[in-house]
Amino acid sequence: MTDTLAKSPDYAAWLCEIKSRIRSAHLSATRAVNRDMILLYWGIAEKQKELGWGQSVIDRRSQDMRTTFPTVPGFSPRNLNLATSCCQKEYSAG
């Protein structure tokens, strides 16, 4: 049965379609996550700028986020500073 199925043109076409749909769904999900993360960091940078908070809040936020989310990477002061400064540059340029 397995050898017959593997040689079937219908199965090959169906498998190709499934692979294509999985790749497409994966790409779509990745784009949605990236968009949501950009909007999140943009909002954080906007609020930080509005409140007039500088580097000290980034250091404190890094500590708090790493305590709350110990298994989630990306909350080092360097990463938070890069995300915030990137968003602030885009915000001020727009």
MOLIN-V175073 format. One record per helix or strand of 3 or more residues. SS is the DSSP state (H for helix, E for strand). FROM is the first residue (numbers start at 0). TO is the last residue. Records with the same first field share a line. If there is no record, write none. Layout:
BEGIN
SS: FROM-TO + FROM-TO
END
This chain:
BEGIN
H: 1-6 + 8-50 + 54-67 + 76-92
END
